[in-house]
Amino acid sequence: MIKQMRRPIAVAVLLALSTSGFAAVSDEQFQLLLDQVTKMNQRLGALEHENSSLKQANTELRQTNEAAVEKTVELKESVAAVEKRVDKSSWTERMHWKGDFRPRYEYIDAEGKDSRNRNRIRARAELVAEISPTMVVGIGLASGSEDPVSSNQTLGGGGSTKGLNLDLAYFDWKAGQNMIIGAGKFKNPIKRTGGHNFLMDSDWRPEGINFRWAGERLYFNSMFNYFEGDSKKGTEPTYFMQGGIKLKPTDGLSLKLGAGYTVIDATAHSSFLGDGDFFGNSFNPITDKYLYDYHVVQGFAEFGFNLFDLPVLVFGDIIHNTEAPTNNDGYAVGFRLGKVKNPGDWDFRLAYQDLEADATLGLITDSDFGGGGTDVRGFVFKGGYGIAKNWTTNMTYILSENNLAAGDPRDFDRLQLDLKFKFK
């Protein structure tokens, strides 16, 4: 446009000069006028060049912006895809499976009965999900029957399929520093002294609410639950509490001291399993209900040290039921030499226990010792060896007597050979 204006301006100037009287203008004035017109044309040419450059720059900038927009869209799509993959990956990382499998050969020699050989398996799997940094939810399945203290499944039936049951369904909420609150059907938070099944079987899964607190030295575990969750069945709440102190006087030495208290009001109930089995506890044969409640006071201790570079643990556990006038005491003592943590490790355990008929509720005690329940006494011998990582073999031999309260003790011996596999 500037180029189109240059010539008309020059022509217009010359015409103006001619009409105003060319003769009246001197040569110097005319030359000056021509110089001005020439400068004007040069300025117009410079503006024209500058305008053309600006157009070119504007075109290039527009193309660059369009390319940048395309790159931005591509980048956003890539970021969204990465975020989706990261979110999926983080979710899978917050979930994991764990469990174990145990095949077992078992021989039982009970006085007054034929000896018994059987092959059994135990299979357990648990899915654990970290819902948030402070909340964990777990769901587990296990083999076996409705027995609350055993998930073993006897093999047989011509290779028939075996059932799975809900073994765990719980949440754990980290409510504060060192403090966890859980609920549902969960692993027993009450610790077993020396790892020995005395008050409760390790397979028992309580149902209710639990509270756990663990400091550097002090700890406290408790739970509130029901053996029957429907008031239509005359349920009563039960309470379990346990606390203690953990000390390490020097390297290689450890000491744990603690106490516990259990409240189980059972006199309004018949057998909780509905099969008429009171598992050694006293009952009223007319009403078919428990004869006593179980308010059990417990004291325990563990002492650990090293002997010839082998870890040794010595323990003792004693209980008393304040609600029964007789046959209301129990105790267990024992030790463990060695510990299986890695392939090639081994251990040996020996324990002696005496659990009188009404010392505690027989339903939840060790299902193997003396045939299960209370009113039993005797020895437990155990040995283990680490074959490979997460693969061990174990032997257990129980030499015991039951039916003590009736004054007619009967021998009950049991041999168990296990292979144990864990996964996580």
C-alpha positions in Angstrom: 0.0 0.0 0.0 2.9 2.3 0.8 4.5 1.5 -2.5 1.2 2.5 -4.3 1.2 5.9 -2.5 4.7 6.9 -3.5 4.1 7.9 -7.1 0.8 9.8 -6.7 2.4 12.0 -4.0 5.4 12.9 -6.2 3.1 13.6 -9.2 0.8 15.7 -7.0 3.7 17.8 -5.9 5.0 18.4 -9.4 1.5 19.4 -10.6 1.1 21.8 -7.7 4.4 23.4 -8.6 3.4 23.7 -12.2 0.0 25.3 -11.5 1.3 27.7 -9.0 3.7 29.2 -11.4 6.8 27.3 -12.3 8.5 30.3 -13.5 8.3 32.0 -10.2 10.4 29.3 -8.5 14.1 29.5 -8.6 16.4 26.7 -9.5 17.6 26.4 -5.9 14.0 26.2 -4.6 13.1 23.6 -7.1 16.1 21.5 -6.3 15.3 21.7 -2.6 11.8 20.6 -3.3 13.0 17.7 -5.4 15.4 16.7 -2.6 12.5 16.6 -0.1 10.4 14.6 -2.4 13.3 12.1 -2.9 13.7 11.8 0.9 10.0 11.3 1.3 10.1 8.4 -1.3 13.1 6.9 0.6 11.2 7.1 3.9 8.2 5.5 2.3 10.4 2.8 0.9 11.8 2.1 4.3 8.4 1.9 5.8 7.3 -0.5 3.0 10.3 -2.7 3.8 9.6 -2.6 7.5 6.0 -3.4 6.9 6.9 -6.4 4.8 9.3 -7.6 7.5 6.6 -7.3 10.1 4.2 -9.3 7.9 6.8 -12.1 7.6 7.5 -12.1 11.3 3.8 -12.2 12.1 3.4 -15.1 9.7 6.3 -17.0 11.3 5.0 -16.2 14.8 1.5 -17.5 13.9 3.0 -20.7 12.6 5.1 -21.0 15.7 2.1 -20.5 17.9 0.1 -23.1 16.0 3.0 -25.6 16.4 3.2 -24.8 20.1 -0.5 -25.4 20.5 -0.2 -28.7 18.8 2.8 -29.6 21.1 0.8 -28.5 24.1 -2.1 -30.8 23.2 0.3 -33.7 22.6 2.0 -33.0 25.9 -1.3 -32.8 27.8 -2.3 -36.2 26.3 1.0 -37.7 27.2 0.8 -36.3 30.8 -2.7 -37.7 31.2 -1.6 -41.1 29.9 1.4 -41.1 32.3 -0.8 -40.0 35.2 -3.3 -42.8 34.4 -0.5 -45.3 34.4 1.1 -43.9 37.6 -2.3 -44.0 39.3 -2.9 -47.5 38.2 0.6 -48.5 39.3 0.3 -46.9 42.7 -3.0 -48.6 43.3 -1.5 -52.0 42.5 1.5 -51.2 44.7 -0.9 -50.5 47.6 -2.4 -54.0 47.3 -0.7 -57.3 47.9 -1.4 -60.9 48.5 0.1 -63.0 51.4 -0.6 -66.4 52.8 0.7 -69.9 53.4 0.2 -73.5 52.6 0.9 -76.4 54.9 0.6 -80.1 54.2 0.6 -82.3 57.3 0.9 -85.9 58.3 -0.6 -86.7 61.7 -0.7 -89.7 64.0 -2.9 -89.8 67.1 -2.8 -92.3 69.9 -5.7 -91.7 72.4 -6.2 -94.1 75.2 -9.4 -96.1 74.9 -9.6 -95.4 71.1 -8.0 -96.9 68.0 -4.9 -95.1 66.8 -5.4 -92.8 63.9 -3.4 -91.7 60.8 -4.5 -88.8 58.6 -3.3 -86.4 56.0 -4.3 -82.8 56.2 -3.7 -79.5 54.5 -4.1 -75.9 55.5 -4.3 -73.2 52.9 -4.7 -69.5 53.7 -4.7 -66.4 51.4 -5.2 -62.8 52.4 -5.6 -59.7 50.2 -4.3 -56.5 52.0 -5.2 -53.1 50.6 -3.7 -49.8 51.8 -6.7 -47.5 51.4 -4.8 -44.5 52.7 -1.6 -43.8 54.6 -3.6 -44.5 57.8 -6.1 -47.1 56.7 -5.6 -50.8 55.8 -8.3 -53.3 54.8 -7.8 -57.0 54.6 -9.9 -60.0 53.5 -8.7 -63.6 53.9 -9.9 -67.0 53.0 -8.9 -70.3 54.6 -9.5 -74.0 54.2 -11.2 -76.1 56.9 -14.6 -76.1 58.5 -16.5 -73.8 60.9 -14.1 -74.8 63.7 -13.0 -71.5 65.3 -9.6 -72.8 66.3 -8.6 -74.8 63.2 -8.4 -74.3 59.5 -7.0 -77.8 58.8 -8.8 -79.8 56.1 -8.6 -83.6 56.2 -7.9 -85.1 52.8 -10.2 -87.8 51.5 -13.6 -88.3 49.9 -12.1 -89.7 46.7 -10.4 -86.5 45.8 -13.6 -84.4 46.3 -13.2 -80.6 46.2 -12.6 -78.8 49.5 -14.3 -75.7 50.9 -13.0 -72.3 51.6 -14.3 -70.1 54.4 -14.1 -66.4 55.3 -11.1 -66.3 57.7 -10.5 -62.6 57.9 -12.4 -59.4 57.1 -11.1 -56.4 59.0 -9.7 -52.8 58.9 -6.8 -51.3 60.8 -6.8 -47.6 61.3 -3.6 -45.8 62.5 -5.4 -43.4 64.9 -2.2 -41.9 66.3 1.5 -42.4 66.9 2.0 -46.1 67.9 -1.8 -46.5 68.1 -4.0 -48.8 65.9 -7.8 -49.4 66.1 -9.2 -52.3 64.2 -12.5 -54.0 63.8 -14.1 -56.9 62.0 -12.8 -60.5 62.0 -9.1 -60.2 62.6 -5.9 -61.9 63.8 -5.7 -62.2 67.6 -3.9 -59.1 69.0 -3.3 -60.8 72.4 0.3 -62.1 72.3 1.1 -65.7 73.0 3.8 -66.0 75.6 6.9 -67.6 74.1 4.8 -68.2 70.9 3.2 -71.1 72.8 -0.5 -71.9 72.4 -1.7 -71.8 76.0 -4.6 -69.5 76.5 -5.7 -69.3 72.9 -5.0 -71.2 69.7 -3.0 -69.3 67.0 -5.8 -70.0 64.4 -8.5 -68.3 66.4 -9.9 -65.2 64.7 -11.8 -62.9 67.1 -14.7 -60.9 65.9 -15.3 -57.4 67.3 -13.1 -54.3 68.0 -9.5 -54.2 69.0 -7.1 -51.5 70.3 -3.3 -51.7 70.1 -0.6 -49.4 71.4 3.1 -50.1 71.3 5.8 -47.7 72.5 9.5 -48.2 72.7 9.2 -50.2 75.9 5.6 -50.4 76.9 2.7 -52.0 75.0 -1.0 -52.6 75.5 -3.4 -54.8 73.5 -7.1 -55.2 74.1 -10.3 -56.2 72.3 -14.0 -56.2 72.8 -16.0 -58.8 71.0 -19.0 -61.2 71.1 -19.0 -64.9 70.8 -22.5 -64.4 69.5 -23.3 -61.2 67.5 -27.1 -61.4 67.7 -28.8 -60.5 71.0 -31.6 -63.0 70.0 -29.1 -65.7 71.0 -28.5 -64.3 74.5 -25.0 -62.9 73.7 -22.8 -61.3 76.2 -19.8 -59.1 75.5 -16.3 -60.3 76.2 -13.2 -58.3 77.1 -9.5 -59.2 76.6 -6.7 -56.9 77.9 -3.0 -57.4 78.0 -0.1 -55.0 78.8 3.6 -55.3 79.5 7.1 -53.9 79.4 10.0 -54.8 77.1 13.5 -54.3 78.4 17.0 -54.8 76.9 19.5 -54.6 79.8 22.5 -55.3 77.5 23.2 -56.5 74.0 22.0 -60.1 73.6 19.6 -59.9 76.7 15.9 -59.2 76.6 13.2 -59.3 79.2 9.4 -59.0 78.8 7.1 -58.8 81.8 3.3 -58.4 81.5 -0.2 -59.1 82.8 -3.6 -59.7 81.3 -7.2 -59.9 82.2 -10.1 -61.6 80.4 -13.9 -61.4 81.0 -16.1 -64.0 79.5 -19.6 -64.4 80.9 -20.7 -67.8 79.8 -23.2 -69.1 82.3 -26.2 -68.0 80.2 -24.9 -70.0 77.3 -24.9 -73.6 76.1 -22.1 -74.7 73.8 -21.2 -71.9 71.4 -20.8 -74.2 68.5 -24.2 -75.8 69.1 -22.8 -79.4 69.2 -22.9 -79.9 73.0 -19.1 -79.9 73.3 -17.9 -77.7 76.2 -14.2 -78.5 75.5 -13.3 -79.6 79.0 -15.2 -76.8 80.9 -17.8 -77.7 83.6 -21.4 -77.4 82.6 -24.9 -78.1 84.1 -26.2 -81.3 82.5 -29.8 -80.3 83.2 -29.8 -76.9 81.6 -26.9 -77.8 79.2 -25.2 -74.5 80.0 -21.8 -73.4 81.3 -21.4 -73.7 85.0 -19.0 -70.8 85.5 -18.0 -67.5 84.0 -14.4 -66.9 83.1 -12.7 -63.8 84.6 -9.1 -64.8 84.1 -6.1 -63.0 85.6 -2.8 -63.7 83.8 0.9 -63.0 84.5 3.7 -63.9 82.2 7.4 -63.4 81.5 10.0 -64.0 78.7 13.8 -63.9 79.0 16.0 -64.0 76.0 19.8 -64.5 75.8 22.4 -66.1 73.6 24.1 -69.4 74.2 27.0 -70.4 72.0 25.8 -67.9 69.4 22.3 -69.4 69.4 19.3 -67.4 70.6 17.5 -68.8 73.7 14.1 -67.8 74.9 12.7 -69.0 78.3 9.1 -68.2 79.2 6.5 -68.8 81.9 2.7 -68.1 81.9 0.2 -68.4 84.8 -3.6 -67.9 85.0 -6.3 -68.0 87.5 -10.1 -67.8 87.0 -11.7 -65.9 89.9 -15.3 -67.2 89.0 -14.7 -70.9 89.6 -14.1 -72.3 93.1 -12.0 -75.3 92.0 -10.0 -76.5 88.9 -9.4 -72.8 88.2 -5.7 -72.5 87.6 -3.3 -73.1 84.8 0.4 -72.5 83.9 2.9 -73.2 81.1 6.7 -73.1 81.2 9.2 -73.7 78.4 12.1 -72.7 76.3 13.2 -72.3 72.7 16.8 -72.9 71.4 17.7 -71.5 68.0 15.3 -69.7 65.6 14.4 -70.4 62.0 14.7 -67.2 59.9 16.9 -68.2 57.0 17.7 -71.4 55.1 19.9 -73.7 57.2 18.5 -72.3 60.5 17.0 -74.7 63.1 15.2 -74.5 66.4 14.0 -76.8 69.2 11.2 -76.1 71.6 10.0 -77.8 74.8 7.1 -76.8 76.9 5.0 -78.2 79.8 1.6 -77.0 80.6 -1.2 -77.8 83.0 -4.6 -76.3 82.2 -7.3 -77.2 84.7 -10.9 -77.6 83.6 -12.2 -74.2 84.5 -9.0 -72.1 84.3 -10.3 -70.5 81.0 -12.8 -71.0 78.2 -11.9 -74.3 76.5 -13.5 -73.3 73.2 -10.6 -71.1 72.1 -7.6 -73.0 73.6 -5.1 -75.1 71.6 -7.0 -77.6 69.4 -4.1 -80.0 69.3 -2.9 -80.3 72.9 -4.7 -83.2 74.7 -7.3 -83.3 72.0 -8.3 -79.7 72.5 -9.8 -77.6 75.3 -9.0 -77.5 79.0 -8.6 -80.3 81.6 -5.3 -81.3 80.1 -1.6 -81.4 81.1 1.6 -82.6 79.5 4.6 -81.9 77.3 5.0 -80.4 73.8 8.2 -81.1 71.8 8.8 -79.1 68.6 11.6 -78.9 66.1 12.0 -76.8 62.9 14.5 -76.5 60.0 14.8 -73.9 57.2 15.0 -75.7 53.9 14.9 -72.6 51.7 13.5 -69.0 51.8 9.9 -69.2 53.0 10.1 -73.0 53.1 10.5 -74.9 56.4 9.8 -78.3 57.8 8.5 -78.9 61.4 7.9 -81.8 63.7 5.6 -81.6 66.8 5.1 -84.3 69.4 2.6 -83.9 72.1 2.7 -86.2 75.2 -0.4 -85.3 77.3 -3.2 -86.4 79.5 -6.9 -85.3 79.5 -10.0 -86.0 81.6 -8.2 -85.0 84.8 -11.1 -83.4 86.7 -13.0 -86.6 86.7 -10.1 -88.4 88.4 -9.6 -90.7 85.4 -6.6 -89.4 83.4 -6.3 -90.7 79.9 -3.2 -90.5 77.7 -3.4 -88.5 74.5 -0.3 -88.5 72.2 0.0 -86.8 68.9 2.7 -86.6 66.2 2.7 -84.0 63.4 5.0 -83.7 60.5 4.7 -80.4 58.5 6.0 -78.6 55.5 5.3 -74.9 55.5 5.4 -72.5 52.5 4.8 -68.8 52.8 4.2 -66.2 50.1 3.9 -62.4 50.1 
